Every structure is written in C-alpha cells, then in structure tokens.
Amino acid sequence: MPDRDEILNALSDVDAEGLLYQWTGFLARPAQELPEGDWSYWLILAGRGFGKTRTGAEAVREWVKTNQYVNLIGATSDDARDIMVEGESGIMSICPRDERPYYKKHESKLEWPNGATSLIFTADKPDRLRGKQHEKIWADELASWRYMDAWDQAKFGLRLGKLPQAIVTTTPRPLKILKDIMSDPRSVVTSGSTYDNKANLAPSFFDSIITKYEGTRIGRQELNAELLDDMPGALWTRANIDETRKSPNAMPDMERVVVAVDPSVTNNEGSDETGIVCAGKGVDGEAYVWADESGRMSPNQWGKKAVSLFRSESADVIVAESNNGGDMVEDTIRSVDAHVNVKQVKASRGKVTRAEPIAALYEQGRVHHVGSLDTLEDQMVSFTSDFDRKSQGYSPDRVDALVWAITELFPSMTKRIKDHKQTVIPKAKGYF
C-alpha cells in the first residue's frame, strides 16, 4: 500500500495541496477524528506533542460548516492567541485559504467566510463567559485553567443547536474537574502519549526532552499522560489545597504582601527554574497565595519579573534566597529598581525541614490558594519527606519560593510549629 508521500507525488499541485488540508481519513490518526454518536464532551487527555491543538482546531474547522456559534476558551489570552488561533497547529494555520476566518484580535473573535462566528474567551476571566451561549466549544488545557468556574459558566451556555458539544484538550492532572468529566456518561475520553506522534516531532525533542524526563514522575504525566494521584508521603495533598481554595472575590484586605524568590544563577536547557511566588497575610490572620511567576530565566529576566510583581501587587518586600548567588541576588534586583525593599535569607536547614511547618499551616486550613496555581501545586503534592531530585526529575524551586514567602509572613508561627510538632494548635481568628 503506498504511503502518503507516494500518494502526494502522484497528484497534481492543486490536488496535492487539497490533500494537505484533508484531515479526516488522511492526515489525522483515528484517535484524532471526531467521535461518532450523541456525546456532549470529548475529553482528550494526552501528553505533550500528541497533537491536541491540531485536533481541537480541526474540530472547530469542521463544526463551523454546520454551526453558527463555535467558541474557543483558552487558559489565558496569550494562550488563546498564540496557540489556539495563530499557533503552528492553530486555526489560522490548518485552514485552507478559502476557509480561513478573519481574526478580529481587538474583539476576540473569528469571523468565518460562511458567516459563522467564534468568540474567544479566557479562563482567567470567567465572568466574561456569564450569559454567553454556544453550540460548540473548544476548551484547551483545562487542567491549567486559573479559575475552574470558567468551565461551569461555559457549560451553562452550552445550550444552542440540536447537539451542543465541547471538545476539551488537555495534559492530565488529577483534578476533580477532569475526573467528573471522565465519569460523565455523556463523555467520550481519548488518551494518548507523546510517542503517538513521534513521526511529526523533531528528533532533537526526543533526544533532549524525552531522555531527561522519561521514567520520572513529571514524564509520566507530561509525556505518557498518566493521571497520577498524590505522591504517597507528600507533605501536601490536593484535597487539602482544594478545601481551602478561595476565589478572588473572597479575598480580604491584606496586612502584608511579599514576593519570594528562589533564584537560579544559570540559564540554559538544564538549569533549574527560578521560583517567584507572591503571598499575603490577610486582615483575617490567614495566608493567601495568588501568583506564581516562576520559570527558567536569566538573572536579568527573573529580576525584572520579581520587581514587576512587587510593584503590581503593592508588596512590602522581596525575600530572596542568597545561598547560591550571595550578594549577586540582591544586586540583580536592585539593578532593575534600586528602591525596592530586598531581604536576603539563607537556608541553614534542608528543604524538607523548612517546608514541614508550612505544610502544617496548610493542614490547619490557614493557607489559601486564590484560583489554581497548577505547576506550583504539582510540585507541592510530589514533595515528600524523603524527596529525591533525581527520581522526580526536577528541583522544587516553586515550593522553595512558597516556603520563603509564608515563613516571612508568619515567622513566629512557623517556628512554633517546627518546635512543637506534636502540639495541636487551635485555629482562632487573628491568631497570627
């Protein structure tokens, strides 16, 4: 049987170009084609590079042929624009010229040649979905959405046409929202790994990324798309984090706000991330964590990121660990803004010892995440008392920054918990 290249070489240029846009039955793998039947949700839980974005974009392209309102929801406005619409596998790239929509960026809307419309929403602004109606929806990277009530608002509006449907494309995380969709009898669930699409991925990707993460816990989640539960013996659990989670509307006024930095002094493919976390102490005496700007950055980049967060959140101080960089850490921050209040802290104890009293505060229900901080939370529920970086495939730099932030906000409390681990400390408003 001839392969695709042989088929294309035997065709005229016009016919060959047409086949390049022939998704169903030619370019798509069976797992990427729209399922048959009267389903409501098609959940694609797949690893990086599986082809989730292309599958979602092609579903939209097919749906707009017979539906007027086929809308998009991305994790952020940047994700919606750079991945879902303008990305290499996004809508603008996969449509032939005569089907390609007009992208009205300032209106967050696609206008299709046949008159169909696609409104573009983001999960970090769930209220914008309130009252909107849809025939079809493509929701991308649901597991990374900051505010999960965006999915509730989307479902409320999925009520137009004969068969309202949504395709959800995401890398898996053991979240209740994904488990609920999986258990819904109206759902079709497709699983897949990075390896399924190896023929279309750069060899260098496999040489570097696969070699680094294959066999690690993060590799099992991000590459093999395994839905992993909490790590046995972890200092934090998802259930505990979820129980105390707050929405932005439920945040009190802050008595103090801090930005904590756990810096990396190098910036290359094998470097650690720089942890940058913002947290505050509310007037109710509770701790609130609402920003994680961590990532792999040069010193100048993380310095600018930390100062920007300090300014935007009206923080009191930037707390920076100086074990690795010494005075260079403070100098980096002050080179961006000489007037920023910086406090250097040195780690005289191990990561686990520093983290244990902070985990105890979470267990007492005194620390609240505002919205979802997905990557930080993944690190937290993988962080055990016998944490070994090599077996986990990462350094817990986000957790380190979180620990420094909460320690700065509640120094006497974290010391008391450490010194008296067996003492039950009753929760009382204003205890801090």
C-alpha positions in Angstrom: 0.0 0.0 0.0 1.5 3.4 -1.0 2.4 5.8 1.8 1.3 9.4 2.0 4.4 10.8 0.2 3.8 8.5 -2.7 0.2 9.5 -2.9 1.1 13.2 -2.9 3.8 12.8 -5.5 1.3 11.2 -7.9 -1.1 14.1 -7.7 -1.2 17.5 -9.4 -0.2 20.5 -7.4 -3.8 21.6 -6.9 -4.9 18.1 -5.8 -1.8 17.7 -3.6 -2.5 21.0 -1.8 -6.1 19.9 -1.2 -4.9 16.7 0.4 -2.6 18.7 2.7 -5.7 20.0 4.3 -7.6 16.7 4.3 -7.8 15.9 8.0 -10.3 13.2 8.3 -9.2 9.9 6.7 -5.8 11.2 5.6 -3.8 13.4 8.0 -5.5 12.5 11.3 -4.8 9.4 13.3 -8.0 7.6 14.3 -7.8 8.9 17.8 -7.8 12.5 16.5 -11.1 12.2 14.5 -14.4 13.4 15.8 -16.2 10.5 17.6 -19.5 9.4 16.3 -22.6 9.4 18.5 -24.6 11.9 20.6 -21.9 12.7 23.1 -21.6 16.0 25.0 -18.0 16.2 25.9 -14.9 14.8 24.1 -12.1 14.8 26.6 -8.6 14.3 25.1 -6.1 13.5 27.8 -2.8 13.4 26.1 0.9 14.1 26.5 2.9 17.0 25.1 3.2 16.8 21.3 0.3 14.3 20.9 -1.4 16.7 18.5 -4.1 18.0 20.9 -4.1 21.5 19.4 -4.4 20.3 15.9 -7.2 18.1 16.9 -9.1 20.9 18.6 -8.5 23.3 15.7 -9.7 20.7 13.1 -12.8 20.1 15.2 -13.6 23.8 15.1 -13.0 23.9 11.4 -15.4 21.0 10.8 -18.1 22.3 13.2 -18.3 25.8 11.7 -19.5 24.2 8.4 -22.9 23.4 10.0 -23.0 25.6 13.2 -23.2 29.3 13.7 -21.6 29.7 17.1 -18.4 27.6 17.7 -16.5 29.3 20.5 -13.0 28.9 22.0 -11.7 29.1 25.6 -8.0 29.3 26.4 -6.2 29.3 29.7 -5.1 32.9 29.1 -5.4 35.5 26.3 -1.9 34.8 25.2 -2.6 31.0 25.0 -5.8 31.6 23.1 -4.0 33.8 20.6 -0.6 32.1 20.3 -1.7 28.5 20.4 -5.3 28.1 19.5 -5.6 30.7 16.8 -2.2 31.7 15.5 0.0 28.7 16.5 1.6 26.3 14.2 -1.3 23.9 14.7 -3.8 26.6 15.4 -6.9 27.5 13.4 -5.3 30.1 11.0 -2.6 27.6 10.0 -4.7 24.5 9.4 -7.4 26.1 7.3 -7.1 26.4 3.5 -7.3 30.0 2.2 -11.0 29.7 1.2 -11.9 28.5 4.7 -9.7 30.7 6.8 -11.5 33.1 9.2 -10.9 36.8 9.7 -9.2 37.3 13.1 -10.5 40.4 14.9 -8.0 40.5 17.7 -9.3 43.5 19.5 -12.8 42.0 19.5 -11.5 38.5 20.5 -13.5 37.0 17.6 -13.1 34.9 14.5 -15.4 35.6 11.5 -15.7 32.7 9.1 -16.3 33.1 5.4 -19.6 31.2 5.6 -20.9 33.6 8.3 -20.2 31.5 11.3 -18.6 33.2 14.4 -16.2 32.1 17.0 -15.9 34.1 20.2 -12.6 33.7 22.1 -12.8 33.6 25.9 -10.2 33.0 28.6 -10.4 31.1 31.8 -8.7 33.9 33.8 -11.8 36.0 33.1 -14.7 33.6 33.9 -17.2 36.4 34.3 -17.0 37.2 30.6 -18.5 33.8 29.9 -21.5 34.6 32.0 -24.6 34.7 29.9 -22.9 33.7 26.6 -24.4 30.9 24.6 -22.7 28.3 22.4 -23.4 25.5 20.0 -19.9 24.0 20.2 -16.9 24.8 22.4 -13.2 24.0 22.2 -11.7 24.3 25.7 -7.9 24.0 25.6 -5.6 22.9 28.6 -8.5 22.8 31.1 -6.1 21.4 33.7 -4.1 24.6 33.6 -7.1 27.0 34.0 -6.7 29.5 36.8 -10.4 29.6 37.7 -12.3 26.5 37.3 -15.7 28.2 37.5 -15.0 29.3 33.9 -15.9 25.7 32.9 -19.1 25.9 34.9 -20.0 29.1 33.1 -19.1 27.5 29.7 -21.4 24.5 30.4 -24.3 26.8 31.4 -24.0 28.5 28.0 -23.7 25.2 26.0 -27.4 25.2 25.0 -27.8 26.2 21.4 -28.5 23.9 18.4 -29.6 20.3 18.2 -26.5 18.8 19.8 -24.4 21.1 22.0 -20.9 19.7 22.3 -17.5 20.6 23.7 -14.0 19.2 23.0 -11.6 19.5 25.9 -7.9 19.1 25.0 -5.5 18.9 28.0 -2.5 17.4 29.5 -3.8 15.4 32.5 -3.6 16.3 36.2 -5.6 14.5 38.9 -8.2 17.3 39.3 -11.7 16.7 40.4 -13.0 18.6 37.3 -11.3 16.1 35.0 -12.4 13.2 37.0 -16.0 14.5 36.8 -15.9 14.8 33.0 -14.4 11.3 32.7 -17.2 9.8 34.8 -19.9 11.6 33.0 -21.9 9.1 30.8 -22.2 11.8 28.1 -18.4 11.9 27.7 -16.0 10.3 25.2 -12.5 10.0 26.6 -9.4 9.7 24.4 -6.0 9.0 25.9 -2.6 9.3 24.1 1.0 9.9 24.7 3.8 12.0 23.1 5.1 8.8 21.4 1.9 8.5 19.4 3.0 11.5 17.3 6.7 10.8 17.1 6.8 10.8 13.3 5.8 14.5 13.4 8.1 15.7 16.2 11.7 16.9 15.9 14.3 14.2 16.6 16.1 16.7 18.9 12.9 16.9 21.1 13.2 13.2 21.8 17.0 13.4 22.2 16.7 16.1 24.9 13.3 16.2 26.5 12.5 12.5 26.4 15.9 11.5 27.6 15.6 13.9 30.5 12.1 13.1 31.7 11.4 9.6 30.6 10.7 7.4 33.6 10.3 10.3 36.0 7.0 11.3 37.6 6.8 14.5 35.6 7.5 12.5 32.5 4.7 10.0 33.3 2.3 12.9 33.5 3.5 15.2 30.7 4.6 12.6 28.2 2.7 9.4 28.9 -0.4 11.4 30.0 -0.9 9.3 33.2 -3.4 10.7 35.6 -1.3 10.5 38.7 -2.7 10.8 42.2 -0.8 12.4 45.1 2.6 11.0 45.9 2.5 8.8 48.9 4.0 10.6 51.9 3.8 14.0 50.3 3.7 17.0 52.6 0.7 18.4 50.8 -2.4 16.8 49.3 -4.7 18.1 46.5 -7.7 17.5 48.7 -6.3 19.8 51.4 -5.3 22.5 48.9 -8.8 22.3 47.3 -10.6 22.5 50.6 -9.2 25.9 51.5 -9.1 27.4 47.9 -10.6 30.8 47.5 -11.9 32.9 44.7 -10.6 36.4 44.2 -13.9 37.8 45.4 -13.4 36.0 48.7 -10.0 37.6 49.5 -9.9 40.0 52.4 -7.7 43.1 52.5 -4.0 42.3 53.0 -2.0 43.5 56.0 1.2 42.4 54.3 2.2 41.3 50.8 5.6 39.7 50.0 7.3 38.4 46.8 9.7 35.5 47.4 12.4 34.5 45.0 14.4 31.2 44.9 16.9 32.1 42.2 18.8 30.1 39.6 22.2 31.5 38.8 22.4 29.9 35.4 20.1 30.0 32.3 20.4 27.0 30.0 18.4 24.0 28.9 19.5 22.1 32.0 19.1 24.9 34.5 16.7 24.9 37.4 13.8 27.3 37.4 13.7 30.4 39.4 10.9 30.3 41.9 8.9 33.5 42.2 5.8 33.5 44.3 3.6 36.2 45.8 1.6 35.8 49.0 0.0 37.9 51.6 -1.3 38.0 55.2 -5.0 39.0 55.3 -6.7 41.1 57.9 -8.4 37.8 59.0 -5.0 36.4 60.0 -4.9 33.9 57.2 -2.3 33.4 54.4 -3.2 33.8 50.7 -1.2 32.8 47.7 -2.2 34.1 44.4 0.7 34.4 41.9 3.4 32.1 40.7 5.6 33.7 38.1 8.3 31.0 38.2 10.2 29.8 35.2 13.6 29.2 33.6 15.0 32.7 33.2 18.3 34.6 33.1 19.2 36.7 36.2 18.1 39.9 34.4 14.8 38.3 33.4 13.9 37.0 36.9 15.0 40.3 38.4 12.6 42.2 36.2 9.8 39.6 36.8 10.2 39.9 40.6 10.3 43.7 40.6 7.3 43.8 38.3 5.3 41.5 40.6 6.5 43.6 43.6 5.1 46.7 42.1 1.9 45.3 40.6 0.9 43.7 43.9 2.0 46.5 46.2 4.3 44.2 48.1 6.3 45.2 51.2 9.5 43.3 50.4 11.2 40.9 48.1 12.6 37.9 50.0 15.4 36.3 48.1 17.4 33.2 49.0 21.1 34.0 48.7 22.7 30.7 49.3 23.9 30.2 45.7 24.3 33.8 44.4 25.2 35.6 47.6 25.1 39.4 47.2 24.6 38.9 43.4 20.9 38.1 44.1 20.2 41.4 45.8 22.4 43.2 43.2 20.3 41.7 40.4 17.1 43.0 41.9 18.5 46.4 42.7 19.9 46.8 39.1 16.3 46.7 38.0 15.0 49.0 40.7 17.3 50.5 43.3 14.4 51.5 45.6 12.9 48.0 46.1 13.0 46.7 49.6 15.0 43.4 49.5 15.6 40.9 52.3 18.2 38.2 51.8 17.6 34.9 53.5 20.0 31.9 53.8 18.9 28.3 54.0 20.6 26.8 57.1 18.3 23.8 57.1 17.3 21.3 54.4 14.3 21.9 52.0 12.1 19.4 53.8 12.8 20.8 57.2 11.9 24.3 56.0 8.8 23.1 54.3 7.3 21.0 57.1 5.9 23.9 59.3 4.4 25.5 56.2 2.7 22.2 55.3 1.3 22.1 58.8 -0.2 25.5 58.3 -2.0 24.2 55.2 -3.3 21.2 57.2 -4.8 23.6 59.8 -6.6 25.4 56.9 -4.7 28.6 57.4 -3.3 29.0 53.9 -5.5 29.6 50.9 -4.7 29.5 47.2 -6.6 32.0 45.1 -7.6 30.2 42.0 -5.5 27.4 40.6 -1.7 27.5 40.7 -1.3 24.3 38.7 2.5 23.9 38.3 3.2 25.0 41.9 0.6 22.6 43.2 2.0 19.8 41.1 5.3 20.3 42.9 3.7 20.5 46.3 1.9 17.2 46.0 5.0 15.5 44.8 7.2 16.8 47.6 7.8 14.1 50.2 9.8 13.9 53.4 12.4 11.8 51.5 12.3 14.0 48.4 15.0 13.0 45.9 15.5 15.4 43.0 17.0 12.7 40.7 14.0 10.4 40.9 11.5 13.3 40.5 13.3 14.9 37.6 13.0 18.5 38.9 14.1 20.8 41.7 11.2 22.2 43.8 12.1 25.8 43.2 8.4 27.0 43.2 7.9 25.2 46.6 11.0 26.8 48.0 9.8 30.3 47.0 6.4 29.5 48.5 8.0 28.4 51.8 10.1 31.6 52.0 7.0 33.7 51.4 4.9 32.1 54.1 7.9 32.0 56.5 8.4 35.7 56.0 4.7 36.4 56.7 4.4 34.2 59.8 7.9 33.7 61.2 6.9 33.1 64.8 4.1 30.7 63.9 6.3 28.6 61.6 9.0 28.4 64.3 6.4 27.3 66.9 5.0 24.6 64.7 8.5 23.3 64.0 9.5 23.3 67.7 6.2 21.7 68.8 5.1 19.4 66.1 3.0 17.3 68.5 1.1 20.2 69.9 -2.4 20.8 68.5 -2.8 24.5 67.9 -6.4 25.6 67.8 -7.5 27.8 64.9 -8.7 31.2 66.1 -9.2 34.3 64.1 -6.3 36.7 64.4 -4.0 34.1 65.9 -1.2 35.2 63.7 
